Amino acid sequence: MSKIESRENDPNAELRSFEPLRVTLALGALLLGLLFSIH
């Protein structure tokens, strides 16, 4: 229980969990941009 509470109180915990999603979205946008620029 203590780990869950500390994770909820830690403001950086959510940022770390969302970081991979932002990276994948950025890479996906770059790949789409390259594909559209080629076509």
C-alpha positions, -999 to +999 in steps of 0.1 A: +000+000+000+028+024+008+043+021-027+010+030-043+005+060-020+040+073-026+036+068-063+003+089-063+020+116-042+050+118-065+043+143-093+071+128-114+056+093-114+029+103-140+055+121-161+076+090-162+046+068-172+036+091-200+071+096-214+072+065-236+038+074-251+051+109-260+082+094-275+062+069-296+038+096-308+068+119-317+085+091-337+052+082-354+047+118-364+082+120-378+077+088-398+044+100-412+060+133-422+088+114-440+063+092-458+042+121-469+073+141-480+084+111-501+050+107-518 
